Structure formats: structure tokens, C-alpha cells
Amino acid sequence: MKRLTNLLAITLLTSCATAFAQENSTSTAAEESAGIYASGYNKFRFGGYGEMAASYMDYSQNRITPNGSAKENRGTISIPRFVLAFDSKFSPTWILGAEIEFEYGGTGAAREIEWRSENGEYETEIEKGGEVALEQFHITKLIHKSFNVRAGHLIVPVGLTNAHHEPVNFFGVYRPEGETTILPSTWHENGIAFFGTFGKFDYEAMLVAGLDPLGFSRENWIASGKQGMFEVDCFTSPAVAARLNYTPIQELRLGASFYYNRTAKNASKPSKTSDLQADVNIFTFDAQYKSRNLVARANAVYGNLSDSYMLNRRIAQMSSSTGYTRTTVAKNAASYAGEIGYNVVSLFNDSKNAIRVFPFVRYEYYNTMEDVAEGITADRRFKVSAFTVGVNYYALPNLVVKADYINRRIGGGDFNGENQISVGLAYVGWFLSK
């Protein structure tokens, strides 16, 4: 818990997006319950968001060596996400919402007959890596600004990034890595949610499919336990998630979220964990203060896993054919971060129509093995302090060009450091509405 107390020392200031950007980004639960979700179109709207990125790194992908990542010059280029979004009103109070996500360009396979070298053998080849996923698919019933219902495939608003994951909502080319290492991102599950607003508070509470404990790992703690590997999700032991936001003034938002799931009964091989509970408890806190020219954010995540010692023994016994990593999972994981950026164009031109350029700095600490059960050794190579400097150039309110430099200190400096330079381009918008 001592890591969480450091959050109190981080000054929280942030900047407000323009009205155009707000109209072209995914609505929050508070906006939906207030009826804003239903405004701006009469029948349907179609849009989405996307990201493109290129990076140069001076380290290898394999950190699991005695000295950490070996020095290696390499580059990558990709389309991390292309998301298509669609909303349709069956009536003023019954609304369909859907998003489909293509990660890294989607996936591809081919089946052919190979004559030249295989004498007419049938072959199936994976031609392209990536993923196509249904990120959201739900029906919303708007009842009252204080109480509304949604059912289907939902975003789990645990943490700052999951609740505000569109690329115009964060600094840097890639999503902040602390939260997205420990938690699934974007975290979406099947279930039911209730949401609304009370004065300066807005809330969301949900019952969703839980986690598969056999997928937990040292690299990502519980993040890789998200279900979806099989055609149906186990709902024997559903999870409870909740988020509460407080907006004392227009520019400031304080938020907290909670997640609980008794995961043992959701195991893909339930006989392996039938005598365990493997409870997952996650607590998060975050804050933003937004004006047009100043942006700052802070967030913290703390998680606990019960029965971790016995669970590790069961994971080690699993077959390699499961697709899970079968590595040691920690009892506790933690992450905290703070960032601040300022629109330097405002020093010369503070008109509402001027472009915005935000140089920013960010510090993150995260450790997927913050604490381990007795008899287990924590791997300090997963203890990371990351310092990021960069710039977000908003050519339009919903179109941003990004660049950043990240330096990572691994294991308190006992292992090789990592350096990364990235550039990217991202957008979010509704293209068609009627």
C-alpha cells in the first residue's frame, strides 16, 4: 500500500478538450445518463477511431536474461487499432451501441493446394498476425439521469485508461504502460451495467464475466486472464466492477474504481482450482484537471490475489497446449503515474481556433510482482520506472500527431535500461449521422 500513498504527492492539473472533440469522442456513462448520449443524431451515427505508430528501440524483446534486455537496435511500425463504431436508436430511450476493433491490421489465413514443392498437398497458412475483436455490443435503456441500464458486451471502467481509452484522451504514442501492463486494455466483458448521475457525482456498477486464473502471469499479472480464448465465457463466478467520479468544478474530475472476482470457478480447467478461491481485488484512483491549455493526470492501481502460492502450483501443472504462459503470478501488483502538459501555442495565440501543441512529461512506476506469497521469489525485472517526454500536436481537435521518448529503469537500476523513441498519428470522430 505504500506505493499508493505516493499518489497524494502528485499535483493534479489537466486541460479540457474542445467542444468538437467532446462531440466526437465516446460518451461517458454520466453523459449518457444525462441524455447527452442520445443527442447529436436522430436515428444512427457511424464513426470510430484509429492509431498508427512507429518506434525505434535499443533493447531486445527478451527481458528474461541475467542482465535484462540485451542491447539491440530495432524498429517497428504498426496500426495498433482501427475501430469502427455504430450507434442506432430504436426509440429515444432504447439505443444499440457497437464497436469492432481491428488490432494490428486484423488477422488472416489461407488454405491452398501446394503443387510445386508438396505434390498437391493441402496447406493452411497463417498469413497475417493481429486480432479482430468485438469491443462493444450492447443495448441501453435510458430511464432517468440517475438510473439507466445497459446489457451486452461492455467496457469495464476500471482504471483511468479503460474509462477513457480513445487516443485523443491520453498523451504519448501508446497508451500509458503501467495500467495497461497490469490490467486488460481495453477491458471489455459480457454482462449488465447500471449507471447514472447525482449532482456532481456519476457512477457505473456492473456484473460481468470474470477472469480465468490459469491465464495469470508474471508479465501481466491478471491481465492475461481475461476470457475470450474460447467460444463462450464462463459465468459461473461473475465479477463485480464499479466506478465513481466526482466533478467538484467543471475542470476537475476525481475518480475511483473497484473490481472483485472469485476466479477459481472460472478456470478453463475447473478441476485444477476447485479447492481454491483465487480472489482478485483491484482498487484504482485517478484525477484530471482540465482547462484549454493545461493538462495533468494522476492515477494509481493496487491489486491483490489470494491463494497465489497454490495457484502457481496448479498453473505449473498445466499443459503447454493451453496457450497460457504458465509463469509465476504475484500476490500483489501495483502501478502509479503522473503527467502534465501545456499548450505552448497559447503563449502566442490563445484564440479558440488556434492549433494546440502540448509538450508533456510523465512518470510511471509499475510492478507486476510487487509482493509475492511466501516461498515464491519475485522477479525484479518486472519492476519498472518509466520516464516519458513528448509532444501531442492537435492539428484538429480530433486529429493528433504524437511523438515521445521513453527511458525505463528496470529493477531499480540493477538490470539493463531501455530506451524507446516513437511517433504516431491518431483520430477519433463520427463520420456520418442522421
C-alpha positions, 0 to 999 in steps of 0.5 A: 500500500505504500506505493499508493500513498505516493499518489497524494504527492502528485499535483493534479492539473489537466486541460479540457478538450474542445467542444468538437472533440467532446462531440466526437469522442465516446460518451461517458456513462454520466453523459449518457445518463444525462441524455447527452448520449442520445443527442447529436443524431436522430436515428444512427451515427457511424464513426470510430477511431484509429492509431498508427505508430512507429518506434525505434528501440535499443533493447531486445524483446527478451527481458528474461536474461541475467542482465535484462534486455540485451542491447539491440537496435530495432524498429517497428511500425504498426496500426495498433487499432482501427475501430469502427463504431455504430450507434442506432436508436430504436426509440429515444430511450432504447439505443444499440451501441457497437464497436469492432476493433481491428488490432494490428491490421486484423488477422488472416489465413489461407488454405491452398493446394501446394503443387510445386514443392508438396505434390498437391498437398493441402496447406493452411497458412497463417498469413497475417498476425493481429486480432479482430475483436468485438469491443462493444455490443450492447443495448441501453435503456435510458430511464432517468439521469440517475438510473439507466441500464445497459446489457451486452458486451461492455467496457469495464471502467476500471482504471483511468485508461479503460474509462477513457481509452480513445487516443485523443484522451491520453498523451504519448504514442501508446497508451500509458504502460503501467495500467495497461501492463497490469490490467486488460486494455481495453477491458471489455466483458459480457454482462449488465451495467447500471449507471447514472448521475447525482449532482456532481457525482456519476457512477457505473456498477456492473456484473460481468464475466470474470477472469480465468486464473490459469491465464495469470502471469508474471508479465501481466499479472491478471491481465492475461486472464481475461476470457475470450480464448474460447467460444463462450465465457464462463459465468459461473463466478461473475465479477463485480466492477464499479466506478465513481467520479466526482466533478467538484468544478467543471475542470476537475474530475476525481475518480475511483474504481473497484473490481472483485472476482472469485476466479477459481470457478472460472478456470478453463480447467475447473478441476485444477482450482476447485479447492481454491478461491483465487480472489482478485481485488483491484482498487484504482484512483485517478484525477484530471484537471482540465482547462484549454491549455493545461493538462495533468493526470494522476492515477494509481492501481493496487491489486491483490490475489489470494491463494497465489502460492497454490495457484502457481502450483496448479498453473505449473501443472498445466499443459503447454497446449493451453496457450497460457504462459504458465509463469509465476503470478504475484500476490500483489501488483501495483502501478502509479503515474503522473503527467502534465502538459501545456499548450505552448501555442497559447503563449502566442495565440490563445484564440479558440481556433488556434492549433494546440501543441502540448509538450508533456512529461510523465512518470510511471512506476509499475510492478507486476510482482510487487509482493509475492506469497511466501516461498515464491521469489519475485522477479525484479525485472518486472519492476519498472520506472518509466520516464516519458517526454513528448509532444501531442500536436492537435492539428484538429481537435480530433486529429493528433500527431504524437511523438515521445521518448521513453527511458525505463529503469528496470529493477531499480537500476540493477538490470539493463535500461531501455530506451524507446523513441516513437511517433504516431498519428491518431483520430477519433470522430463520427463520420456520418449521422442522421 
